[in-house]
């Protein structure tokens, strides 16, 4: 009866069959992995060959980690694509003690950065947290970026308590922690603040300075070239980090290359 109705133009019925088959396939896929693990566990217990099961679970864990990292990178790329420009709303302007030189620049404070990235991060399934430690060489702040799929990456910076302007004790430490949080967050997200906020006078401007700057990831050849230049003293870590967004593992490799 179903075949006859399909031949008479019952497209809706044909579509229904397709949907039922798709739902069935998805259900089968959902249970397949768990059933496979249970089956192999039962077989391993029966034969006493636990080594094969351990090998399977090891390979399965590696594949899950690889898939989670791919999901993380896709989510991060989506975040970078959707994140609006981070405006520099705070000005630093002062004369030095020699009365001749002057420091003047604009920057985006931590609250501005957090407010800007909050929505696109949530939409991409990403979240972040900081861990702070007091070490012998200063205050260490790590920002960990995590994805709902399980993969995470981090960025770490260390700095001394900020005693400028007469700050001391807890105030000096708090100032440094805020500074390090600001930079570890933008580093792990692979973004930078753009143009200075001008109270909306340049709204709609296509000036490149108003865009979020996304540092590219280095290719394998670029990593090799960078390590060679660091070893020869041609460039510094700061030079490399101004060109590429590096992971903690890549920074460690660079540091080892510098020492060798």
Protein Blocks (a to p, Z undefined) as FASTA:
>chain_A
ZZmmmmnopamlmmmmmmmmmmmmmmmmmmmmmmmmmmmmmmmmmnopaklmmmmmmmmm
mmmmmmmmmmmmmmmmmmmmmpccdddfbdcddddfkomaccddddddfklmmmmmmmmm
mmnopacdddddddfkbccdddddddfklpacdddddddddfehhiahjllmmmmmmmmm
mmmmmmmnopacddddeehmmgoiabfklpccddddddfklmmmmmmmmmnomacfklmm
mmpccdfklmmmmmmmmmZZ
